[in-house]
Amino acid sequence: MLGTLLDYKDKVWDEELGIEYWRRAKPYITAMTEWTNAMTGDLPEHIIGTLVKGGSDQHIANQVAEWFENPLKAHEAFFLDSSLHTQS
């Protein structure tokens, strides 16, 4: 998202720039919103397993902490990669 703003830093914010910004930002915003919504409901079993395992496995705990730094990783863990909790 910042890249779009930097790419267009010398241009006037207009409809073209708005469309380009949204095109680039939409995947990130969609993933972040879906993950945030998922966190407010019942957690999937593989996420519960990941959180439990993170209590005794620093590598897993670090991966969970990365969810809050990079919501795209959180989205992947919640919706695409149910194998995270099985890593040692």
PyMOL Python script that loads the backbone (N, CA, C, O; Angstrom):
from pymol import cmd

cmd.read_pdbstr("""\
ATOM      1  N   MET A   1       0.828  -1.177   0.000  1.00  0.00           N
ATOM      2  CA  MET A   1       0.000   0.000   0.000  1.00  0.00           C
ATOM      3  C   MET A   1       0.879   1.249   0.000  1.00  0.00           C
ATOM      4  O   MET A   1       0.614   2.214  -0.717  1.00  0.00           O
ATOM      5  N   LEU A   2       1.912   1.210   0.807  1.00  0.00           N
ATOM      6  CA  LEU A   2       2.833   2.339   0.821  1.00  0.00           C
ATOM      7  C   LEU A   2       3.507   2.482  -0.538  1.00  0.00           C
ATOM      8  O   LEU A   2       3.756   3.594  -1.003  1.00  0.00           O
ATOM      9  N   GLY A   3       3.800   1.348  -1.168  1.00  0.00           N
ATOM     10  CA  GLY A   3       4.421   1.390  -2.483  1.00  0.00           C
ATOM     11  C   GLY A   3       3.592   2.156  -3.501  1.00  0.00           C
ATOM     12  O   GLY A   3       4.137   2.885  -4.329  1.00  0.00           O
ATOM     13  N   THR A   4       2.285   1.992  -3.441  1.00  0.00           N
ATOM     14  CA  THR A   4       1.409   2.726  -4.362  1.00  0.00           C
ATOM     15  C   THR A   4       1.528   4.215  -4.120  1.00  0.00           C
ATOM     16  O   THR A   4       1.650   4.999  -5.061  1.00  0.00           O
ATOM     17  N   LEU A   5       1.492   4.598  -2.868  1.00  0.00           N
ATOM     18  CA  LEU A   5       1.605   6.021  -2.543  1.00  0.00           C
ATOM     19  C   LEU A   5       2.951   6.580  -2.991  1.00  0.00           C
ATOM     20  O   LEU A   5       3.028   7.697  -3.502  1.00  0.00           O
ATOM     21  N   LEU A   6       4.008   5.798  -2.797  1.00  0.00           N
ATOM     22  CA  LEU A   6       5.329   6.260  -3.235  1.00  0.00           C
ATOM     23  C   LEU A   6       5.421   6.319  -4.756  1.00  0.00           C
ATOM     24  O   LEU A   6       6.028   7.236  -5.311  1.00  0.00           O
ATOM     25  N   ASP A   7       4.819   5.340  -5.427  1.00  0.00           N
ATOM     26  CA  ASP A   7       4.825   5.341  -6.891  1.00  0.00           C
ATOM     27  C   ASP A   7       4.129   6.573  -7.460  1.00  0.00           C
ATOM     28  O   ASP A   7       4.489   7.058  -8.533  1.00  0.00           O
ATOM     29  N   TYR A   8       3.146   7.069  -6.745  1.00  0.00           N
ATOM     30  CA  TYR A   8       2.335   8.188  -7.225  1.00  0.00           C
ATOM     31  C   TYR A   8       2.558   9.460  -6.410  1.00  0.00           C
ATOM     32  O   TYR A   8       1.710  10.353  -6.413  1.00  0.00           O
ATOM     33  N   LYS A   9       3.680   9.548  -5.719  1.00  0.00           N
ATOM     34  CA  LYS A   9       3.900  10.675  -4.802  1.00  0.00           C
ATOM     35  C   LYS A   9       3.869  12.039  -5.488  1.00  0.00           C
ATOM     36  O   LYS A   9       3.536  13.039  -4.852  1.00  0.00           O
ATOM     37  N   ASP A  10       4.204  12.091  -6.746  1.00  0.00           N
ATOM     38  CA  ASP A  10       4.223  13.377  -7.444  1.00  0.00           C
ATOM     39  C   ASP A  10       2.938  13.646  -8.236  1.00  0.00           C
ATOM     40  O   ASP A  10       2.855  14.624  -8.979  1.00  0.00           O
ATOM     41  N   LYS A  11       1.952  12.785  -8.073  1.00  0.00           N
ATOM     42  CA  LYS A  11       0.691  12.955  -8.798  1.00  0.00           C
ATOM     43  C   LYS A  11      -0.394  13.431  -7.845  1.00  0.00           C
ATOM     44  O   LYS A  11      -0.294  13.280  -6.627  1.00  0.00           O
ATOM     45  N   VAL A  12      -1.407  13.996  -8.418  1.00  0.00           N
ATOM     46  CA  VAL A  12      -2.569  14.433  -7.660  1.00  0.00           C
ATOM     47  C   VAL A  12      -3.400  13.201  -7.314  1.00  0.00           C
ATOM     48  O   VAL A  12      -3.571  12.306  -8.141  1.00  0.00           O
ATOM     49  N   TRP A  13      -3.921  13.164  -6.075  1.00  0.00           N
ATOM     50  CA  TRP A  13      -4.799  12.063  -5.702  1.00  0.00           C
ATOM     51  C   TRP A  13      -6.100  12.244  -6.472  1.00  0.00           C
ATOM     52  O   TRP A  13      -6.876  13.162  -6.207  1.00  0.00           O
ATOM     53  N   ASP A  14      -6.320  11.358  -7.420  1.00  0.00           N
ATOM     54  CA  ASP A  14      -7.517  11.446  -8.252  1.00  0.00           C
ATOM     55  C   ASP A  14      -8.137  10.058  -8.360  1.00  0.00           C
ATOM     56  O   ASP A  14      -7.722   9.129  -7.667  1.00  0.00           O
ATOM     57  N   GLU A  15      -9.116   9.926  -9.219  1.00  0.00           N
ATOM     58  CA  GLU A  15      -9.815   8.656  -9.346  1.00  0.00           C
ATOM     59  C   GLU A  15      -8.861   7.538  -9.784  1.00  0.00           C
ATOM     60  O   GLU A  15      -8.940   6.421  -9.273  1.00  0.00           O
ATOM     61  N   GLU A  16      -7.978   7.829 -10.710  1.00  0.00           N
ATOM     62  CA  GLU A  16      -7.024   6.812 -11.189  1.00  0.00           C
ATOM     63  C   GLU A  16      -6.163   6.297 -10.047  1.00  0.00           C
ATOM     64  O   GLU A  16      -5.976   5.090  -9.895  1.00  0.00           O
ATOM     65  N   LEU A  17      -5.643   7.208  -9.253  1.00  0.00           N
ATOM     66  CA  LEU A  17      -4.808   6.801  -8.130  1.00  0.00           C
ATOM     67  C   LEU A  17      -5.632   6.037  -7.095  1.00  0.00           C
ATOM     68  O   LEU A  17      -5.160   5.048  -6.533  1.00  0.00           O
ATOM     69  N   GLY A  18      -6.840   6.482  -6.845  1.00  0.00           N
ATOM     70  CA  GLY A  18      -7.710   5.789  -5.903  1.00  0.00           C
ATOM     71  C   GLY A  18      -7.999   4.361  -6.341  1.00  0.00           C
ATOM     72  O   GLY A  18      -7.976   3.440  -5.524  1.00  0.00           O
ATOM     73  N   ILE A  19      -8.270   4.177  -7.623  1.00  0.00           N
ATOM     74  CA  ILE A  19      -8.528   2.843  -8.161  1.00  0.00           C
ATOM     75  C   ILE A  19      -7.284   1.968  -8.037  1.00  0.00           C
ATOM     76  O   ILE A  19      -7.380   0.810  -7.629  1.00  0.00           O
ATOM     77  N   GLU A  20      -6.136   2.500  -8.380  1.00  0.00           N
ATOM     78  CA  GLU A  20      -4.885   1.736  -8.278  1.00  0.00           C
ATOM     79  C   GLU A  20      -4.577   1.384  -6.825  1.00  0.00           C
ATOM     80  O   GLU A  20      -4.185   0.256  -6.528  1.00  0.00           O
ATOM     81  N   TYR A  21      -4.749   2.333  -5.934  1.00  0.00           N
ATOM     82  CA  TYR A  21      -4.505   2.079  -4.511  1.00  0.00           C
ATOM     83  C   TYR A  21      -5.415   0.955  -4.020  1.00  0.00           C
ATOM     84  O   TYR A  21      -4.953   0.039  -3.339  1.00  0.00           O
ATOM     85  N   TRP A  22      -6.701   1.017  -4.357  1.00  0.00           N
ATOM     86  CA  TRP A  22      -7.641  -0.014  -3.924  1.00  0.00           C
ATOM     87  C   TRP A  22      -7.290  -1.364  -4.541  1.00  0.00           C
ATOM     88  O   TRP A  22      -7.394  -2.390  -3.869  1.00  0.00           O
ATOM     89  N   ARG A  23      -6.874  -1.384  -5.809  1.00  0.00           N
ATOM     90  CA  ARG A  23      -6.490  -2.640  -6.465  1.00  0.00           C
ATOM     91  C   ARG A  23      -5.357  -3.316  -5.704  1.00  0.00           C
ATOM     92  O   ARG A  23      -5.363  -4.533  -5.518  1.00  0.00           O
ATOM     93  N   ARG A  24      -4.397  -2.529  -5.270  1.00  0.00           N
ATOM     94  CA  ARG A  24      -3.253  -3.092  -4.549  1.00  0.00           C
ATOM     95  C   ARG A  24      -3.584  -3.403  -3.089  1.00  0.00           C
ATOM     96  O   ARG A  24      -3.068  -4.373  -2.534  1.00  0.00           O
ATOM     97  N   ALA A  25      -4.426  -2.605  -2.473  1.00  0.00           N
ATOM     98  CA  ALA A  25      -4.706  -2.742  -1.048  1.00  0.00           C
ATOM     99  C   ALA A  25      -5.794  -3.780  -0.750  1.00  0.00           C
ATOM    100  O   ALA A  25      -5.813  -4.359   0.336  1.00  0.00           O
ATOM    101  N   LYS A  26      -6.681  -4.012  -1.685  1.00  0.00           N
ATOM    102  CA  LYS A  26      -7.845  -4.864  -1.421  1.00  0.00           C
ATOM    103  C   LYS A  26      -7.481  -6.259  -0.904  1.00  0.00           C
ATOM    104  O   LYS A  26      -8.104  -6.708   0.058  1.00  0.00           O
ATOM    105  N   PRO A  27      -6.508  -6.971  -1.488  1.00  0.00           N
ATOM    106  CA  PRO A  27      -6.187  -8.306  -0.962  1.00  0.00           C
ATOM    107  C   PRO A  27      -5.755  -8.262   0.515  1.00  0.00           C
ATOM    108  O   PRO A  27      -6.157  -9.112   1.309  1.00  0.00           O
ATOM    109  N   TYR A  28      -4.949  -7.283   0.864  1.00  0.00           N
ATOM    110  CA  TYR A  28      -4.486  -7.146   2.249  1.00  0.00           C
ATOM    111  C   TYR A  28      -5.649  -6.804   3.179  1.00  0.00           C
ATOM    112  O   TYR A  28      -5.805  -7.414   4.237  1.00  0.00           O
ATOM    113  N   ILE A  29      -6.450  -5.843   2.785  1.00  0.00           N
ATOM    114  CA  ILE A  29      -7.571  -5.405   3.619  1.00  0.00           C
ATOM    115  C   ILE A  29      -8.594  -6.531   3.768  1.00  0.00           C
ATOM    116  O   ILE A  29      -9.140  -6.731   4.852  1.00  0.00           O
ATOM    117  N   THR A  30      -8.853  -7.259   2.696  1.00  0.00           N
ATOM    118  CA  THR A  30      -9.794  -8.374   2.756  1.00  0.00           C
ATOM    119  C   THR A  30      -9.293  -9.452   3.704  1.00  0.00           C
ATOM    120  O   THR A  30     -10.050  -9.942   4.542  1.00  0.00           O
ATOM    121  N   ALA A  31      -8.029  -9.824   3.580  1.00  0.00           N
ATOM    122  CA  ALA A  31      -7.455 -10.851   4.459  1.00  0.00           C
ATOM    123  C   ALA A  31      -7.482 -10.396   5.909  1.00  0.00           C
ATOM    124  O   ALA A  31      -7.836 -11.176   6.793  1.00  0.00           O
ATOM    125  N   MET A  32      -7.119  -9.162   6.162  1.00  0.00           N
ATOM    126  CA  MET A  32      -7.093  -8.636   7.525  1.00  0.00           C
ATOM    127  C   MET A  32      -8.502  -8.635   8.122  1.00  0.00           C
ATOM    128  O   MET A  32      -8.681  -8.995   9.285  1.00  0.00           O
ATOM    129  N   THR A  33      -9.485  -8.239   7.348  1.00  0.00           N
ATOM    130  CA  THR A  33     -10.860  -8.200   7.834  1.00  0.00           C
ATOM    131  C   THR A  33     -11.383  -9.612   8.107  1.00  0.00           C
ATOM    132  O   THR A  33     -12.016  -9.851   9.136  1.00  0.00           O
ATOM    133  N   GLU A  34     -11.122 -10.536   7.200  1.00  0.00           N
ATOM    134  CA  GLU A  34     -11.570 -11.919   7.402  1.00  0.00           C
ATOM    135  C   GLU A  34     -10.930 -12.516   8.650  1.00  0.00           C
ATOM    136  O   GLU A  34     -11.605 -13.192   9.426  1.00  0.00           O
ATOM    137  N   TRP A  35      -9.633 -12.276   8.853  1.00  0.00           N
ATOM    138  CA  TRP A  35      -8.946 -12.811  10.029  1.00  0.00           C
ATOM    139  C   TRP A  35      -9.494 -12.178  11.299  1.00  0.00           C
ATOM    140  O   TRP A  35      -9.741 -12.878  12.281  1.00  0.00           O
ATOM    141  N   THR A  36      -9.684 -10.876  11.295  1.00  0.00           N
ATOM    142  CA  THR A  36     -10.225 -10.191  12.464  1.00  0.00           C
ATOM    143  C   THR A  36     -11.606 -10.750  12.811  1.00  0.00           C
ATOM    144  O   THR A  36     -11.895 -11.022  13.976  1.00  0.00           O
ATOM    145  N   ASN A  37     -12.443 -10.917  11.816  1.00  0.00           N
ATOM    146  CA  ASN A  37     -13.771 -11.487  12.055  1.00  0.00           C
ATOM    147  C   ASN A  37     -13.674 -12.913  12.600  1.00  0.00           C
ATOM    148  O   ASN A  37     -14.441 -13.292  13.485  1.00  0.00           O
ATOM    149  N   ALA A  38     -12.739 -13.699  12.076  1.00  0.00           N
ATOM    150  CA  ALA A  38     -12.569 -15.076  12.548  1.00  0.00           C
ATOM    151  C   ALA A  38     -12.122 -15.113  14.007  1.00  0.00           C
ATOM    152  O   ALA A  38     -12.507 -16.014  14.752  1.00  0.00           O
ATOM    153  N   MET A  39     -11.320 -14.149  14.414  1.00  0.00           N
ATOM    154  CA  MET A  39     -10.833 -14.109  15.797  1.00  0.00           C
ATOM    155  C   MET A  39     -11.948 -13.804  16.785  1.00  0.00           C
ATOM    156  O   MET A  39     -11.810 -14.103  17.971  1.00  0.00           O
ATOM    157  N   THR A  40     -13.045 -13.220  16.332  1.00  0.00           N
ATOM    158  CA  THR A  40     -14.124 -12.869  17.249  1.00  0.00           C
ATOM    159  C   THR A  40     -15.138 -14.007  17.411  1.00  0.00           C
ATOM    160  O   THR A  40     -16.050 -13.907  18.232  1.00  0.00           O
ATOM    161  N   GLY A  41     -14.988 -15.071  16.647  1.00  0.00           N
ATOM    162  CA  GLY A  41     -15.901 -16.206  16.730  1.00  0.00           C
ATOM    163  C   GLY A  41     -15.221 -17.404  17.371  1.00  0.00           C
ATOM    164  O   GLY A  41     -14.158 -17.282  17.980  1.00  0.00           O
ATOM    165  N   ASP A  42     -15.847 -18.553  17.226  1.00  0.00           N
ATOM    166  CA  ASP A  42     -15.249 -19.796  17.702  1.00  0.00           C
ATOM    167  C   ASP A  42     -14.005 -20.092  16.873  1.00  0.00           C
ATOM    168  O   ASP A  42     -14.045 -20.065  15.643  1.00  0.00           O
ATOM    169  N   LEU A  43     -12.913 -20.371  17.552  1.00  0.00           N
ATOM    170  CA  LEU A  43     -11.661 -20.633  16.848  1.00  0.00           C
ATOM    171  C   LEU A  43     -11.672 -22.026  16.242  1.00  0.00           C
ATOM    172  O   LEU A  43     -12.164 -22.969  16.862  1.00  0.00           O
ATOM    173  N   PRO A  44     -11.131 -22.164  15.032  1.00  0.00           N
ATOM    174  CA  PRO A  44     -11.011 -23.496  14.422  1.00  0.00           C
ATOM    175  C   PRO A  44     -10.101 -24.390  15.269  1.00  0.00           C
ATOM    176  O   PRO A  44      -9.194 -23.903  15.944  1.00  0.00           O
ATOM    177  N   GLU A  45     -10.348 -25.671  15.227  1.00  0.00           N
ATOM    178  CA  GLU A  45      -9.568 -26.627  16.022  1.00  0.00           C
ATOM    179  C   GLU A  45      -8.066 -26.512  15.756  1.00  0.00           C
ATOM    180  O   GLU A  45      -7.262 -26.593  16.685  1.00  0.00           O
ATOM    181  N   HIS A  46      -7.686 -26.324  14.483  1.00  0.00           N
ATOM    182  CA  HIS A  46      -6.246 -26.265  14.200  1.00  0.00           C
ATOM    183  C   HIS A  46      -5.617 -25.006  14.803  1.00  0.00           C
ATOM    184  O   HIS A  46      -4.427 -25.013  15.119  1.00  0.00           O
ATOM    185  N   ILE A  47      -6.381 -23.940  14.966  1.00  0.00           N
ATOM    186  CA  ILE A  47      -5.849 -22.728  15.599  1.00  0.00           C
ATOM    187  C   ILE A  47      -5.728 -22.936  17.102  1.00  0.00           C
ATOM    188  O   ILE A  47      -4.739 -22.527  17.710  1.00  0.00           O
ATOM    189  N   ILE A  48      -6.723 -23.566  17.697  1.00  0.00           N
ATOM    190  CA  ILE A  48      -6.629 -23.884  19.125  1.00  0.00           C
ATOM    191  C   ILE A  48      -5.400 -24.748  19.371  1.00  0.00           C
ATOM    192  O   ILE A  48      -4.650 -24.515  20.318  1.00  0.00           O
ATOM    193  N   GLY A  49      -5.197 -25.742  18.519  1.00  0.00           N
ATOM    194  CA  GLY A  49      -4.019 -26.599  18.646  1.00  0.00           C
ATOM    195  C   GLY A  49      -2.723 -25.820  18.503  1.00  0.00           C
ATOM    196  O   GLY A  49      -1.753 -26.086  19.213  1.00  0.00           O
ATOM    197  N   THR A  50      -2.703 -24.866  17.597  1.00  0.00           N
ATOM    198  CA  THR A  50      -1.512 -24.038  17.403  1.00  0.00           C
ATOM    199  C   THR A  50      -1.229 -23.204  18.656  1.00  0.00           C
ATOM    200  O   THR A  50      -0.086 -23.113  19.104  1.00  0.00           O
ATOM    201  N   LEU A  51      -2.267 -22.605  19.208  1.00  0.00           N
ATOM    202  CA  LEU A  51      -2.086 -21.778  20.409  1.00  0.00           C
ATOM    203  C   LEU A  51      -1.611 -22.615  21.591  1.00  0.00           C
ATOM    204  O   LEU A  51      -0.734 -22.184  22.340  1.00  0.00           O
ATOM    205  N   VAL A  52      -2.172 -23.790  21.763  1.00  0.00           N
ATOM    206  CA  VAL A  52      -1.752 -24.676  22.852  1.00  0.00           C
ATOM    207  C   VAL A  52      -0.296 -25.088  22.658  1.00  0.00           C
ATOM    208  O   VAL A  52       0.504 -25.043  23.592  1.00  0.00           O
ATOM    209  N   LYS A  53       0.029 -25.483  21.450  1.00  0.00           N
ATOM    210  CA  LYS A  53       1.401 -25.920  21.167  1.00  0.00           C
ATOM    211  C   LYS A  53       2.399 -24.765  21.333  1.00  0.00           C
ATOM    212  O   LYS A  53       3.546 -24.980  21.724  1.00  0.00           O
ATOM    213  N   GLY A  54       1.954 -23.546  21.033  1.00  0.00           N
ATOM    214  CA  GLY A  54       2.826 -22.382  21.195  1.00  0.00           C
ATOM    215  C   GLY A  54       3.227 -22.140  22.635  1.00  0.00           C
ATOM    216  O   GLY A  54       4.220 -21.463  22.900  1.00  0.00           O
ATOM    217  N   GLY A  55       2.455 -22.692  23.575  1.00  0.00           N
ATOM    218  CA  GLY A  55       2.808 -22.565  24.988  1.00  0.00           C
ATOM    219  C   GLY A  55       4.064 -23.328  25.369  1.00  0.00           C
ATOM    220  O   GLY A  55       4.696 -23.021  26.380  1.00  0.00           O
ATOM    221  N   SER A  56       4.429 -24.321  24.566  1.00  0.00           N
ATOM    222  CA  SER A  56       5.621 -25.111  24.879  1.00  0.00           C
ATOM    223  C   SER A  56       6.636 -25.165  23.744  1.00  0.00           C
ATOM    224  O   SER A  56       7.688 -25.789  23.883  1.00  0.00           O
ATOM    225  N   ASP A  57       6.334 -24.526  22.639  1.00  0.00           N
ATOM    226  CA  ASP A  57       7.222 -24.555  21.478  1.00  0.00           C
ATOM    227  C   ASP A  57       7.461 -23.113  21.009  1.00  0.00           C
ATOM    228  O   ASP A  57       6.568 -22.479  20.447  1.00  0.00           O
ATOM    229  N   GLN A  58       8.658 -22.612  21.243  1.00  0.00           N
ATOM    230  CA  GLN A  58       8.964 -21.217  20.930  1.00  0.00           C
ATOM    231  C   GLN A  58       8.811 -20.912  19.448  1.00  0.00           C
ATOM    232  O   GLN A  58       8.387 -19.817  19.080  1.00  0.00           O
ATOM    233  N   HIS A  59       9.148 -21.862  18.606  1.00  0.00           N
ATOM    234  CA  HIS A  59       9.017 -21.649  17.154  1.00  0.00           C
ATOM    235  C   HIS A  59       7.555 -21.375  16.793  1.00  0.00           C
ATOM    236  O   HIS A  59       7.258 -20.442  16.046  1.00  0.00           O
ATOM    237  N   ILE A  60       6.653 -22.186  17.323  1.00  0.00           N
ATOM    238  CA  ILE A  60       5.217 -21.989  17.065  1.00  0.00           C
ATOM    239  C   ILE A  60       4.759 -20.679  17.693  1.00  0.00           C
ATOM    240  O   ILE A  60       3.991 -19.939  17.078  1.00  0.00           O
ATOM    241  N   ALA A  61       5.213 -20.381  18.901  1.00  0.00           N
ATOM    242  CA  ALA A  61       4.843 -19.116  19.553  1.00  0.00           C
ATOM    243  C   ALA A  61       5.279 -17.923  18.710  1.00  0.00           C
ATOM    244  O   ALA A  61       4.542 -16.944  18.598  1.00  0.00           O
ATOM    245  N   ASN A  62       6.453 -17.994  18.123  1.00  0.00           N
ATOM    246  CA  ASN A  62       6.931 -16.915  17.254  1.00  0.00           C
ATOM    247  C   ASN A  62       6.047 -16.768  16.024  1.00  0.00           C
ATOM    248  O   ASN A  62       5.763 -15.653  15.588  1.00  0.00           O
ATOM    249  N   GLN A  63       5.612 -17.893  15.463  1.00  0.00           N
ATOM    250  CA  GLN A  63       4.734 -17.823  14.295  1.00  0.00           C
ATOM    251  C   GLN A  63       3.397 -17.172  14.656  1.00  0.00           C
ATOM    252  O   GLN A  63       2.861 -16.379  13.882  1.00  0.00           O
ATOM    253  N   VAL A  64       2.867 -17.506  15.825  1.00  0.00           N
ATOM    254  CA  VAL A  64       1.616 -16.886  16.257  1.00  0.00           C
ATOM    255  C   VAL A  64       1.823 -15.384  16.458  1.00  0.00           C
ATOM    256  O   VAL A  64       0.971 -14.585  16.068  1.00  0.00           O
ATOM    257  N   ALA A  65       2.929 -15.001  17.053  1.00  0.00           N
ATOM    258  CA  ALA A  65       3.212 -13.576  17.246  1.00  0.00           C
ATOM    259  C   ALA A  65       3.295 -12.851  15.905  1.00  0.00           C
ATOM    260  O   ALA A  65       2.904 -11.687  15.806  1.00  0.00           O
ATOM    261  N   GLU A  66       3.799 -13.527  14.877  1.00  0.00           N
ATOM    262  CA  GLU A  66       3.890 -12.923  13.542  1.00  0.00           C
ATOM    263  C   GLU A  66       2.517 -12.630  12.950  1.00  0.00           C
ATOM    264  O   GLU A  66       2.396 -11.771  12.077  1.00  0.00           O
ATOM    265  N   TRP A  67       1.482 -13.330  13.409  1.00  0.00           N
ATOM    266  CA  TRP A  67       0.137 -13.054  12.910  1.00  0.00           C
ATOM    267  C   TRP A  67      -0.239 -11.605  13.169  1.00  0.00           C
ATOM    268  O   TRP A  67      -0.923 -10.979  12.360  1.00  0.00           O
ATOM    269  N   PHE A  68       0.207 -11.080  14.289  1.00  0.00           N
ATOM    270  CA  PHE A  68      -0.165  -9.717  14.662  1.00  0.00           C
ATOM    271  C   PHE A  68       0.717  -8.675  13.978  1.00  0.00           C
ATOM    272  O   PHE A  68       0.346  -7.506  13.873  1.00  0.00           O
ATOM    273  N   GLU A  69       1.870  -9.105  13.523  1.00  0.00           N
ATOM    274  CA  GLU A  69       2.756  -8.230  12.746  1.00  0.00           C
ATOM    275  C   GLU A  69       2.340  -8.219  11.277  1.00  0.00           C
ATOM    276  O   GLU A  69       2.417  -7.190  10.605  1.00  0.00           O
ATOM    277  N   ASN A  70       1.901  -9.372  10.792  1.00  0.00           N
ATOM    278  CA  ASN A  70       1.540  -9.510   9.383  1.00  0.00           C
ATOM    279  C   ASN A  70       0.220 -10.281   9.275  1.00  0.00           C
ATOM    280  O   ASN A  70       0.223 -11.512   9.242  1.00  0.00           O
ATOM    281  N   PRO A  71      -0.898  -9.571   9.219  1.00  0.00           N
ATOM    282  CA  PRO A  71      -2.191 -10.246   9.152  1.00  0.00           C
ATOM    283  C   PRO A  71      -2.344 -11.206   7.968  1.00  0.00           C
ATOM    284  O   PRO A  71      -3.190 -12.099   8.017  1.00  0.00           O
ATOM    285  N   LEU A  72      -1.563 -11.049   6.931  1.00  0.00           N
ATOM    286  CA  LEU A  72      -1.631 -12.002   5.819  1.00  0.00           C
ATOM    287  C   LEU A  72      -1.202 -13.396   6.279  1.00  0.00           C
ATOM    288  O   LEU A  72      -1.756 -14.397   5.824  1.00  0.00           O
ATOM    289  N   LYS A  73      -0.216 -13.464   7.184  1.00  0.00           N
ATOM    290  CA  LYS A  73       0.202 -14.757   7.732  1.00  0.00           C
ATOM    291  C   LYS A  73      -0.897 -15.342   8.605  1.00  0.00           C
ATOM    292  O   LYS A  73      -1.118 -16.553   8.602  1.00  0.00           O
ATOM    293  N   ALA A  74      -1.585 -14.489   9.350  1.00  0.00           N
ATOM    294  CA  ALA A  74      -2.693 -14.951  10.181  1.00  0.00           C
ATOM    295  C   ALA A  74      -3.813 -15.505   9.303  1.00  0.00           C
ATOM    296  O   ALA A  74      -4.380 -16.557   9.601  1.00  0.00           O
ATOM    297  N   HIS A  75      -4.124 -14.806   8.241  1.00  0.00           N
ATOM    298  CA  HIS A  75      -5.171 -15.266   7.324  1.00  0.00           C
ATOM    299  C   HIS A  75      -4.797 -16.623   6.748  1.00  0.00           C
ATOM    300  O   HIS A  75      -5.635 -17.520   6.666  1.00  0.00           O
ATOM    301  N   GLU A  76      -3.549 -16.769   6.354  1.00  0.00           N
ATOM    302  CA  GLU A  76      -3.083 -18.044   5.805  1.00  0.00           C
ATOM    303  C   GLU A  76      -3.233 -19.157   6.839  1.00  0.00           C
ATOM    304  O   GLU A  76      -3.693 -20.251   6.512  1.00  0.00           O
ATOM    305  N   ALA A  77      -2.848 -18.883   8.081  1.00  0.00           N
ATOM    306  CA  ALA A  77      -2.940 -19.895   9.130  1.00  0.00           C
ATOM    307  C   ALA A  77      -4.387 -20.286   9.401  1.00  0.00           C
ATOM    308  O   ALA A  77      -4.687 -21.464   9.595  1.00  0.00           O
ATOM    309  N   PHE A  78      -5.279 -19.311   9.416  1.00  0.00           N
ATOM    310  CA  PHE A  78      -6.679 -19.584   9.710  1.00  0.00           C
ATOM    311  C   PHE A  78      -7.388 -20.304   8.581  1.00  0.00           C
ATOM    312  O   PHE A  78      -8.169 -21.226   8.820  1.00  0.00           O
ATOM    313  N   PHE A  79      -7.120 -19.886   7.348  1.00  0.00           N
ATOM    314  CA  PHE A  79      -7.949 -20.336   6.236  1.00  0.00           C
ATOM    315  C   PHE A  79      -7.246 -21.232   5.215  1.00  0.00           C
ATOM    316  O   PHE A  79      -7.907 -21.954   4.469  1.00  0.00           O
ATOM    317  N   LEU A  80      -5.921 -21.191   5.177  1.00  0.00           N
ATOM    318  CA  LEU A  80      -5.226 -21.932   4.112  1.00  0.00           C
ATOM    319  C   LEU A  80      -4.293 -23.021   4.609  1.00  0.00           C
ATOM    320  O   LEU A  80      -4.115 -24.038   3.937  1.00  0.00           O
ATOM    321  N   ASP A  81      -3.695 -22.823   5.776  1.00  0.00           N
ATOM    322  CA  ASP A  81      -2.635 -23.735   6.221  1.00  0.00           C
ATOM    323  C   ASP A  81      -2.971 -24.329   7.578  1.00  0.00           C
ATOM    324  O   ASP A  81      -2.578 -23.790   8.613  1.00  0.00           O
ATOM    325  N   SER A  82      -3.687 -25.420   7.573  1.00  0.00           N
ATOM    326  CA  SER A  82      -4.028 -26.057   8.839  1.00  0.00           C
ATOM    327  C   SER A  82      -2.889 -26.924   9.356  1.00  0.00           C
ATOM    328  O   SER A  82      -3.051 -27.591  10.378  1.00  0.00           O
ATOM    329  N   SER A  83      -1.745 -26.934   8.687  1.00  0.00           N
ATOM    330  CA  SER A  83      -0.628 -27.759   9.122  1.00  0.00           C
ATOM    331  C   SER A  83       0.296 -27.034  10.095  1.00  0.00           C
ATOM    332  O   SER A  83       1.220 -27.651  10.625  1.00  0.00           O
ATOM    333  N   LEU A  84       0.077 -25.760  10.343  1.00  0.00           N
ATOM    334  CA  LEU A  84       0.974 -24.989  11.214  1.00  0.00           C
ATOM    335  C   LEU A  84       1.121 -25.657  12.561  1.00  0.00           C
ATOM    336  O   LEU A  84       2.238 -25.761  13.069  1.00  0.00           O
ATOM    337  N   HIS A  85       0.043 -26.111  13.154  1.00  0.00           N
ATOM    338  CA  HIS A  85       0.097 -26.657  14.508  1.00  0.00           C
ATOM    339  C   HIS A  85       0.806 -28.001  14.586  1.00  0.00           C
ATOM    340  O   HIS A  85       1.088 -28.475  15.687  1.00  0.00           O
ATOM    341  N   THR A  86       1.099 -28.620  13.471  1.00  0.00           N
ATOM    342  CA  THR A  86       1.766 -29.920  13.506  1.00  0.00           C
ATOM    343  C   THR A  86       3.268 -29.786  13.363  1.00  0.00           C
ATOM    344  O   THR A  86       3.981 -30.787  13.440  1.00  0.00           O
ATOM    345  N   GLN A  87       3.765 -28.589  13.158  1.00  0.00           N
ATOM    346  CA  GLN A  87       5.209 -28.396  13.004  1.00  0.00           C
ATOM    347  C   GLN A  87       5.881 -28.501  14.367  1.00  0.00           C
ATOM    348  O   GLN A  87       5.292 -28.135  15.384  1.00  0.00           O
ATOM    349  N   SER A  88       7.106 -28.997  14.389  1.00  0.00           N
ATOM    350  CA  SER A  88       7.868 -29.087  15.647  1.00  0.00           C
ATOM    351  C   SER A  88       9.109 -28.246  15.569  1.00  0.00           C
ATOM    352  O   SER A  88       9.880 -28.193  16.528  1.00  0.00           O
TER     353      SER A  88
END
""", "prot")
cmd.dss("prot")
cmd.show_as("cartoon", "prot")
cmd.util.cbc("prot")
cmd.orient("prot")
